[in-house]
């Protein structure tokens, strides 16, 4: 059974955007696409920079084509029928009996709008009956529009649509509206109709009129509704993910749910439901997934561990010249690690690790052993090398100090030259350069050699 870094469930803008980012990260990805999308009835997709007005299926077709160069990304046009968790991996069962394992999951299956139970609405949905004013309001600007909704939902949607048209009627389908809401809508010029709707009449997907119980008819060119919606897939519930009060999946800013390693993106995770935002959430979730995998593999420290490690490292480096400068253990360890025998032992360990790979199926644990071991050894070697350098530098300074002390013309200040400021070092360097030019002139004039000690410079 194939093990993927990530299995993406859902092949809409969010899922394909995540697949693109992870594919460029050279992650092994499987995208499972059921072929069902929230906007499958729409004729055009809007508010998507560079693709405004494109047919939704054409956008997905282009996105799939752009994934073809990435050999680590695979696609299956089949729905996922079951999902489970086994330790740190997820088992995904695909329709037709296939199965795959994944280290992380991204659920991007979107939501399903629950259509009002009104005769004729199914034939008009996606053409002249919509849910999102930002997506389809401009196409019906200044037209006769109806809003279907109850209580706060209906009122808020009507107030929002008011900016696209002056001819607006809120239909509550038999539910009485409060006096306050009527007052607010009245001040904005929105009419209210509480009579239940009997059916919708339209031609070739275009709404023509709304028929109410009792026989009255209201000519309208479009209708927007704001009813409930639910996640398209029940997989999140099976995994035990928490949901918030509004019915959306509870997740953090990166899209990770309450189940570690399970991420969500797109309409299923947020209130703002635009295709371009779904694509952005897919990309953001992909970045978080890649970072999570790096941490699991030991290639990236967690934030707190990194901060603590740097603090400890800085403290030890400051203490090294005092506490560890003459440690017999440090000297013996440095000598031992520099021998051919130590190198041969390291090669043998790597060889044993490589040979045992097939025995463990190249599992994550098998990889984690060498990653953790090399990280620890490298971390300790930093202190060992720093200790050795501090000791050698200190000994070299003492030897140079002794040489300077034995030369009569030498200046005592040069013994503590390493303690001088940058400005003082620049001054000494300029003096030596001037001395070099002076001696060059004297040699050319006298034709002989002169010694530096004959022309001491006072500092």
C-alpha positions as CSV (number, residue, x, y, z in Angstrom):
1,X,0.0,0.0,0.0
2,X,1.4,3.3,-1.1
3,X,2.4,5.9,1.6
4,X,1.9,9.5,0.6
5,X,3.1,12.6,2.3
6,X,-0.4,14.1,1.9
7,X,-3.7,12.9,0.5
8,X,-5.9,15.7,-0.6
9,X,-9.6,14.9,-0.7
10,X,-11.4,17.3,-3.0
11,X,-10.3,18.5,-6.4
12,X,-11.7,22.1,-6.5
13,X,-9.7,25.3,-6.3
14,X,-8.6,24.7,-2.7
15,X,-7.4,21.1,-3.3
16,X,-5.6,21.8,-6.6
17,X,-3.9,24.9,-5.2
18,X,-2.6,22.9,-2.3
19,X,-1.5,20.1,-4.7
20,X,0.5,22.7,-6.8
21,X,2.3,24.1,-3.7
22,X,3.1,20.6,-2.3
23,X,4.1,19.3,-5.7
24,X,6.7,22.1,-6.0
25,X,7.9,21.1,-2.6
26,X,8.6,17.6,-4.1
27,X,6.1,16.0,-1.7
28,X,4.3,12.8,-2.7
29,X,0.7,13.8,-3.1
30,X,-2.5,12.0,-4.0
31,X,-5.6,14.1,-5.0
32,X,-9.0,12.3,-4.8
33,X,-11.6,14.1,-6.7
34,X,-15.3,13.0,-6.7
35,X,-16.2,15.4,-9.5
36,X,-18.9,17.2,-7.5
37,X,-18.5,20.9,-6.8
38,X,-20.6,23.6,-5.2
39,X,-20.5,25.8,-8.3
40,X,-21.1,23.0,-10.8
41,X,-24.4,24.6,-11.9
42,X,-22.8,28.0,-12.4
43,X,-22.0,29.3,-15.9
44,X,-19.2,31.6,-14.9
45,X,-16.8,32.2,-12.0
46,X,-16.1,35.7,-10.8
47,X,-13.9,37.7,-8.4
48,X,-10.9,35.5,-9.5
49,X,-8.1,37.8,-10.6
50,X,-6.9,36.9,-14.1
51,X,-9.9,34.5,-14.7
52,X,-13.0,36.6,-14.1
53,X,-15.9,35.2,-16.1
54,X,-14.2,31.8,-16.7
55,X,-16.4,28.7,-16.7
56,X,-15.7,26.8,-13.4
57,X,-14.8,23.6,-15.2
58,X,-12.4,25.4,-17.5
59,X,-10.6,26.8,-14.5
60,X,-10.2,23.3,-13.0
61,X,-9.1,21.9,-16.4
62,X,-6.3,24.4,-16.6
63,X,-5.3,23.8,-13.0
64,X,-5.1,20.0,-13.6
65,X,-3.0,20.6,-16.7
66,X,-0.5,22.7,-14.7
67,X,0.0,19.8,-12.3
68,X,1.1,17.4,-15.0
69,X,4.9,18.4,-14.9
70,X,5.0,17.4,-11.2
71,X,5.7,13.7,-11.1
72,X,5.1,13.4,-7.4
73,X,1.5,14.5,-7.7
74,X,-1.1,11.8,-8.6
75,X,-4.8,12.2,-9.2
76,X,-7.7,9.8,-9.0
77,X,-11.2,10.8,-10.1
78,X,-12.9,8.7,-7.5
79,X,-14.6,9.6,-4.2
80,X,-13.2,8.6,-0.8
81,X,-15.7,6.2,0.9
82,X,-13.9,5.7,4.2
83,X,-11.1,7.1,6.3
84,X,-9.4,6.1,9.5
85,X,-6.3,6.8,11.6
86,X,-3.7,4.2,12.6
87,X,-1.1,5.7,15.0
88,X,0.6,8.6,13.0
89,X,-0.8,7.6,9.7
90,X,-4.2,7.8,8.0
91,X,-5.8,5.0,6.0
92,X,-7.9,6.2,3.1
93,X,-10.2,3.9,1.2
94,X,-11.2,4.9,-2.2
95,X,-14.2,3.8,-4.2
96,X,-13.6,0.6,-6.3
97,X,-11.7,-1.0,-3.4
98,X,-8.4,1.0,-3.6
99,X,-6.7,2.1,-0.5
100,X,-3.7,4.4,0.4
101,X,-1.9,5.6,3.5
102,X,-0.9,9.2,4.2
103,X,1.1,11.1,6.8
104,X,-1.2,14.1,6.6
105,X,-4.7,14.8,5.2
106,X,-6.2,17.9,3.6
107,X,-10.0,17.9,3.3
108,X,-11.2,20.3,0.6
109,X,-14.5,18.8,-0.3
110,X,-16.5,22.0,0.1
111,X,-20.1,22.4,1.1
112,X,-23.6,21.7,-0.3
113,X,-26.2,24.5,-0.4
114,X,-29.6,23.3,0.9
115,X,-32.1,24.5,-1.7
116,X,-35.4,25.8,-0.5
117,X,-38.2,23.4,-1.2
118,X,-39.9,25.4,-3.8
119,X,-41.2,24.1,-7.1
120,X,-39.1,25.1,-10.1
121,X,-36.0,26.2,-8.2
122,X,-33.8,23.3,-9.4
123,X,-34.1,24.2,-13.1
124,X,-33.1,27.9,-12.3
125,X,-30.4,27.4,-9.8
126,X,-27.0,28.6,-11.1
127,X,-28.5,30.7,-13.9
128,X,-30.8,33.2,-12.3
129,X,-31.0,31.9,-8.7
130,X,-27.9,32.3,-6.7
131,X,-26.4,32.3,-3.1
132,X,-23.5,34.8,-3.4
133,X,-24.1,38.5,-4.4
134,X,-20.3,39.0,-4.8
135,X,-20.2,36.2,-7.4
136,X,-23.4,37.0,-9.4
137,X,-24.8,40.3,-8.2
138,X,-23.2,42.4,-10.9
139,X,-24.8,40.4,-13.7
140,X,-28.2,41.4,-12.3
141,X,-27.4,45.0,-11.4
142,X,-30.4,47.4,-11.6
143,X,-32.7,44.4,-12.2
144,X,-35.8,43.3,-10.4
145,X,-34.4,41.0,-7.7
146,X,-36.0,38.9,-5.0
147,X,-34.4,37.7,-1.8
148,X,-35.5,34.5,-0.1
149,X,-34.7,34.3,3.6
150,X,-36.0,34.5,7.1
151,X,-35.3,36.6,10.2
152,X,-31.7,38.0,10.4
153,X,-30.4,35.9,7.5
154,X,-33.0,37.3,5.1
155,X,-32.7,40.8,6.3
156,X,-29.0,41.0,6.1
157,X,-28.9,39.5,2.6
158,X,-31.5,42.0,1.4
159,X,-29.5,44.9,2.9
160,X,-26.4,43.6,1.1
161,X,-28.1,43.2,-2.2
162,X,-29.5,46.7,-2.0
163,X,-26.3,48.1,-3.4
164,X,-26.8,46.3,-6.7
165,X,-30.4,47.3,-7.3
166,X,-33.2,49.6,-6.1
167,X,-36.0,47.1,-7.1
168,X,-35.7,44.6,-4.3
169,X,-38.3,42.4,-2.4
170,X,-37.6,40.2,0.6
171,X,-39.7,37.0,0.5
172,X,-40.0,35.4,4.0
173,X,-42.1,32.4,2.8
174,X,-44.8,32.7,5.4
175,X,-42.6,33.8,8.3
176,X,-43.6,37.1,10.0
177,X,-40.8,39.7,10.1
178,X,-40.2,41.7,13.2
179,X,-41.2,45.4,13.4
180,X,-37.6,46.4,13.8
181,X,-36.5,44.5,10.7
182,X,-39.3,46.0,8.7
183,X,-38.3,49.5,9.8
184,X,-34.7,48.9,8.8
185,X,-35.6,47.5,5.4
186,X,-38.2,50.2,4.8
187,X,-35.6,52.9,5.3
188,X,-33.5,51.3,2.6
189,X,-36.4,50.9,0.2
190,X,-36.7,47.2,0.4
191,X,-40.2,45.7,0.2
192,X,-41.3,42.7,2.2
193,X,-43.5,39.9,1.1
194,X,-44.5,37.3,3.8
195,X,-46.9,35.2,1.7
196,X,-45.6,31.7,1.1
197,X,-44.1,31.0,-2.4
198,X,-45.9,28.4,-4.4
199,X,-43.6,28.0,-7.4
200,X,-41.1,29.7,-9.6
201,X,-41.6,30.3,-13.3
202,X,-38.7,30.7,-15.8
203,X,-37.6,30.1,-19.3
204,X,-34.2,28.5,-20.3
205,X,-32.9,28.9,-16.8
206,X,-34.0,32.5,-16.5
207,X,-36.5,33.5,-13.8
208,X,-39.5,35.3,-15.0
209,X,-41.9,35.5,-12.0
210,X,-42.6,34.2,-8.5
211,X,-46.1,32.7,-7.9
212,X,-47.4,33.1,-4.3
213,X,-50.1,31.0,-2.6
214,X,-53.4,32.6,-3.5
215,X,-52.5,33.2,-7.1
216,X,-50.6,36.5,-7.0
217,X,-47.6,36.8,-9.2
218,X,-44.4,38.9,-8.8
219,X,-42.2,39.6,-11.9
220,X,-38.5,39.1,-11.0
221,X,-35.3,38.5,-13.0
222,X,-33.2,36.9,-10.3
223,X,-33.5,35.5,-6.8
224,X,-30.8,35.2,-4.1
225,X,-31.3,32.9,-1.1
226,X,-29.5,32.4,2.2
227,X,-30.4,29.1,3.7
228,X,-28.4,26.4,5.4
229,X,-25.5,24.4,4.0
230,X,-23.6,21.3,5.2
231,X,-20.2,19.8,4.4
232,X,-20.3,17.7,1.3
233,X,-18.4,14.9,2.9
234,X,-18.9,13.2,6.3
235,X,-15.2,12.3,6.6
236,X,-14.4,15.1,9.1
237,X,-17.0,13.8,11.5
238,X,-15.6,10.2,11.2
239,X,-12.2,11.5,12.1
240,X,-13.5,13.2,15.2
241,X,-12.9,16.8,14.1
242,X,-14.7,19.5,16.1
243,X,-17.2,21.9,14.6
244,X,-17.9,25.5,15.7
245,X,-21.3,27.0,16.5
246,X,-22.0,28.0,12.9
247,X,-21.5,24.4,11.7
248,X,-18.1,25.0,10.1
249,X,-15.0,23.0,11.0
250,X,-13.0,24.4,13.9
251,X,-9.5,25.0,12.8
252,X,-6.5,27.3,13.4
253,X,-5.2,30.0,11.0
254,X,-3.3,27.4,9.0
255,X,-6.3,25.2,8.5
256,X,-5.3,22.5,11.0
257,X,-8.3,20.9,12.8
258,X,-8.6,19.5,16.3
259,X,-7.2,16.2,14.9
260,X,-3.4,16.5,14.5
261,X,-2.3,16.2,10.9
262,X,-5.7,16.8,9.4
263,X,-6.1,20.2,7.6
264,X,-9.1,21.8,5.9
265,X,-9.3,24.5,3.2
266,X,-12.0,26.1,1.1
267,X,-15.7,26.6,1.7
268,X,-15.8,23.9,4.4
269,X,-13.6,25.9,6.7
270,X,-14.6,29.6,6.4
271,X,-17.6,31.9,6.2
272,X,-16.2,33.8,3.2
273,X,-16.8,31.5,0.3
274,X,-15.1,32.7,-2.9
275,X,-13.1,30.5,-5.2
276,X,-10.1,32.7,-5.0
277,X,-10.1,32.6,-1.2
278,X,-10.5,28.8,-1.3
279,X,-7.4,28.7,-3.5
280,X,-5.5,30.9,-1.1
281,X,-6.5,28.7,1.8
282,X,-5.4,25.7,0.0
283,X,-1.9,27.2,-0.6
284,X,-1.7,28.3,3.0
285,X,-2.7,24.9,4.3
286,X,0.0,23.3,2.0
287,X,2.7,25.5,3.5
288,X,1.6,24.5,7.0
289,X,1.6,20.8,5.9
290,X,5.1,21.0,4.5
291,X,6.4,22.6,7.6
292,X,4.7,20.0,9.8
293,X,6.4,17.2,7.7
294,X,9.8,18.9,8.1
295,X,9.3,19.0,11.8
296,X,8.3,15.3,12.0
297,X,11.3,14.4,9.9
298,X,13.6,16.3,12.2
299,X,14.6,18.8,9.5
300,X,13.0,21.8,11.3
301,X,12.9,22.6,15.0
302,X,9.6,23.7,16.6
303,X,9.6,27.4,17.6
304,X,10.0,26.9,21.3
305,X,12.8,24.2,20.8
306,X,14.6,26.5,18.4
307,X,14.4,29.5,20.8
308,X,15.6,27.4,23.8
309,X,18.4,25.8,21.8
310,X,19.7,29.1,20.6
311,X,19.6,30.5,24.1
312,X,21.5,27.5,25.6
313,X,24.0,27.6,22.7
314,X,24.7,31.3,23.3
315,X,25.2,30.8,27.0
316,X,27.5,27.9,26.6
317,X,29.6,29.7,24.0
318,X,30.1,32.6,26.4
319,X,31.0,30.2,29.2
320,X,33.2,27.9,27.0
321,X,36.5,29.8,27.4
322,X,36.1,29.7,31.2
323,X,34.3,26.4,32.0
324,X,35.5,24.2,29.2
325,X,38.8,25.7,28.0
326,X,41.1,23.1,29.7
327,X,38.7,20.2,29.9
328,X,40.6,16.9,29.5
329,X,37.4,15.3,28.3
330,X,37.0,17.8,25.5
331,X,40.7,17.5,24.4
332,X,40.5,13.7,24.4
333,X,37.2,13.7,22.5
334,X,38.5,16.1,19.9
335,X,41.6,13.9,19.4
336,X,39.5,10.7,19.1
337,X,37.0,12.1,16.6
338,X,39.8,13.2,14.3
339,X,41.2,9.7,13.8
340,X,40.7,7.4,10.8
341,X,39.1,4.9,13.1
342,X,36.3,7.3,14.0
343,X,35.6,8.0,10.4
344,X,35.5,4.3,9.6
345,X,33.1,3.8,12.5
346,X,30.8,6.5,11.2
347,X,30.8,5.0,7.7
348,X,29.9,1.6,9.2
349,X,26.9,3.1,11.1
350,X,25.6,4.7,7.9
351,X,26.1,1.4,6.0
352,X,24.2,-0.6,8.6
353,X,21.4,2.0,8.6
354,X,21.1,1.8,4.8
355,X,21.1,-2.0,4.7
356,X,18.3,-2.3,7.3
357,X,16.1,0.0,5.2
358,X,14.3,-2.7,3.4
359,X,13.8,-4.7,6.6
360,X,11.8,-1.8,8.1
361,X,10.1,-0.9,4.8
362,X,11.8,2.5,4.7
363,X,9.4,3.6,7.3
364,X,9.2,7.0,9.0
365,X,10.7,5.5,12.2
366,X,13.6,4.1,10.2
367,X,14.3,7.6,8.7
368,X,13.7,9.3,12.1
369,X,16.5,7.2,13.7
370,X,19.3,8.5,11.4
371,X,17.8,12.0,11.4
372,X,17.7,12.3,15.1
373,X,21.1,10.7,15.6
374,X,22.8,13.0,13.1
375,X,21.0,16.0,14.6
376,X,22.2,15.2,18.1
377,X,25.8,14.5,17.0
378,X,26.0,17.7,15.0
379,X,24.6,19.7,17.9
380,X,27.2,18.3,20.3
381,X,30.0,18.7,17.7
382,X,29.3,22.5,17.6
383,X,30.3,22.8,21.2
384,X,33.3,20.6,20.8
385,X,34.6,22.5,17.8
386,X,33.9,25.8,19.6
387,X,35.8,24.6,22.6
388,X,38.8,23.4,20.6
389,X,38.9,26.8,18.7
390,X,38.7,28.7,22.0
391,X,41.6,26.7,23.5
392,X,43.8,26.9,20.4
393,X,43.1,30.7,20.0
394,X,44.0,31.3,23.6
395,X,47.2,29.4,23.4
396,X,48.2,31.2,20.2
397,X,47.5,34.6,21.8
398,X,49.8,33.6,24.8
399,X,52.6,32.6,22.4
400,X,52.3,35.8,20.4
401,X,52.3,37.8,23.7
402,X,55.5,36.1,24.8
403,X,57.2,36.9,21.4
404,X,56.1,40.5,21.6
405,X,57.3,40.8,25.2
406,X,60.8,39.5,24.2
407,X,61.3,42.1,21.5
408,X,62.7,45.3,22.9
409,X,61.2,47.7,20.3
410,X,57.8,46.1,20.4
411,X,54.9,48.0,21.9
412,X,53.2,46.5,24.9
413,X,49.8,47.5,23.5
414,X,50.1,45.0,20.7
415,X,49.9,42.2,23.3
416,X,46.3,43.0,24.0
417,X,45.5,43.9,20.3
418,X,42.5,41.6,20.3
419,X,40.9,43.7,22.9
420,X,41.1,46.9,20.9
421,X,38.1,48.5,19.4
422,X,37.5,48.6,15.6
423,X,38.6,52.2,15.5
424,X,41.8,51.5,17.3
425,X,42.6,48.6,15.0
426,X,41.9,50.8,11.9
427,X,44.4,53.4,13.4
428,X,47.1,50.8,13.8
429,X,46.5,49.4,10.3
430,X,46.9,52.9,8.8
431,X,50.1,53.4,10.7
432,X,51.6,50.2,9.4
433,X,50.5,51.1,5.8
434,X,52.2,54.5,6.2
435,X,55.3,52.8,7.5
436,X,55.3,50.5,4.5
437,X,55.2,53.4,2.1
438,X,57.9,55.3,4.0
439,X,60.3,52.3,3.9
440,X,59.6,51.8,0.1
441,X,60.6,55.4,-0.6
442,X,63.8,55.1,1.6
443,X,64.8,51.8,-0.2
444,X,64.4,53.5,-3.6
445,X,66.5,56.5,-2.5
446,X,69.2,54.7,-0.6
447,X,69.2,51.5,-2.6
448,X,69.4,49.6,0.7
449,X,67.2,47.8,3.2
450,X,65.9,49.2,6.4
451,X,64.4,47.4,9.4
452,X,60.9,48.2,10.8
453,X,62.4,48.4,14.3
454,X,64.5,51.4,13.3
455,X,61.4,53.6,12.9
456,X,59.1,52.7,15.8
457,X,55.6,54.4,15.7
458,X,54.2,55.6,18.9
459,X,50.5,54.8,19.6
